[in-house]
Amino acid sequence: MIKLFKVKEKQRELAENANGKPPIKKQSAGELRLHKDISELNLPETCSISFPNGKDDLMNFEVTIRPDEGYYMGGTFVFSFSISSIYPHEAPKVKCKTKVYHPNIDLEGNVCLNILREDWKPVLNINTIIYGLYHLFTEPNHEDPLNHEAAAVLSDNPSMFESNVRRAMSGGYVGETFFQRCI
């Protein structure tokens, strides 16, 4: 019975290709859902999305966030998104490409956002993640850190934290770590 289905599928593919057109690539369920999510995006003016590999590669894209309030106001932060074929049953992989002094983003670009880990649910979407990332810049969370040093400074001395953020965003050293200008 299974062989019969494979034979029929092969015959259908040959018939579709007989007209000289290249075969049509079938989209995975993850690609279909992602296409829907992207078409329904409702981004704030401070966020934008781009496809560095072209529109044919929807599964990998970048989001740029430019906070207009808080410690990170005026900065430009780029995040790469990598979506698996089983999305939305698996959360997207998100990395910050901009080195940033932040309690919830480590120096390798890993992001501590609960909806990308234990609180991910298939009903969530790309829009939710982008708003979550934006919220990290307007309200950094020192209670769930990846960068423990930045979290301690934010908790103990907010004015020193603000000074460190400004120094890092302007292109300079915070401690022994150099940050590229992102303002």
Secondary structure, DSSP 8 states (H G I E B T S, - for coil): -HHHHHHHHHHHHHHHHTTS--------HHHHHHHHHHHT----TTEEEE-TT-TT-TTEEEEEE--SSSTTTT--EEEEEE--TTTTSS--EEEE-S---BTTB-TT-BB--GGGTTT--TT--HHHHHHHHHHHHHS--TTS-SSHHHHHHHHH-HHHHHHHHHHHHTSEEETTEEE----
